[in-house]
Amino acid sequence: MIELIKIGKQRTVREPFIVDGPTPYLDNHTTRVKVVPAQSGFRFFVRGGEIKVIGANTKSTDGIHATYLTNRSGKEVRLTEHLLSALTGMGVTAADIYLEGSSQVPVPDRTAKIFCREIKKVGIKDTREDLLCAKVVKDIYFTDGLGSFVIFRPCDTTKISALIQFSSLFEDQYLKIELNQENYWSEIMWARPFVRVDCPTNDDYLKAIRLLRAFPKKMEDSPAMVRSNGVWVTGIKPMEPVRHKILDIIGDLTTLGFPIQADMSFIRPGHEFHRKLIGFLWGLVNK
């Protein structure tokens, strides 16, 4: 159902770049990420440990809305989704990523925009290594049995669609894009996440973000979309929630270790569902 095929050379950043930002699960803490050129694939380096971005290294988040990677020695990196999404969306397939200050990727504005701007600034170049793509050659269906579902169909390009349902916050949203640098830049990189409850008061907002200790304490200052008494107090752009879900999908699919060529249709996506999906796909790849 999946074949590994060569589709050219791997691509990396021309020069290193650095981004500093808050560490969401720590109070008053900043982490630095340095992205440097590499020949093949993505690797994280944290506190003396190396974690290769491959399907075997994905890890359950135990209900936390983020993506984790680990290795056999127990080294771990968290919140990989936005940076990996930016790299993949901008056409990068190889980079070494160094974290200083914590084992969590910083999230300056909870989108991929800052990372994308840095990638565009330094530029991209080919490496000497061949790029292997996971090409879907036969329909693949996967569900977690909890209401999330995805269909992969053969396609000569990479297309991603998502249907999300949060009836207490907004009507169902559906969006489909073809994944390329232009579409990612204009349609996806800027989309923010949303706080998943309607917060009547600021106290309710503080309860909703209790794990995200780096968030501003006033809902109006939140980098995520927040709704209060039926109004999005931080504003909301057209189809922004589903665009952010596609941003997350792209970042989480990157953890397979091979770019995927398929027409993918996601119903009710989410990080834990993506982790289970990557484990399933990893078993289908003839490595």
Buried (B, 14 or more C-beta within 10 A) or exposed (E): BBBEEEEEBBBBBEEBBEBBBBBBBBEEBBBBBBBBBBEBBBBBBBEEBEBEBBBBBBBEBEEBBBBBBBBEEEBBBBBBBBBBBBBBBBBBBBBBBBBBBBBBBBBBBBBBBBBBBBBEEBEBBEBEBEBBBBBBEEEBEBBBEEEBBBBBBBBEEBBBBBBBEBEEBBEEBEBBBBBEBEBBBEBBBBBBBBBEBBBEEBEBBBEBBEEBBBBBEEBEEBBBBBBBEEEBBBEBEEBBBBBBBBBBBBBBBBBBBBBBBBBBBBBBBBBBBBBBBBBBBBEBBEE
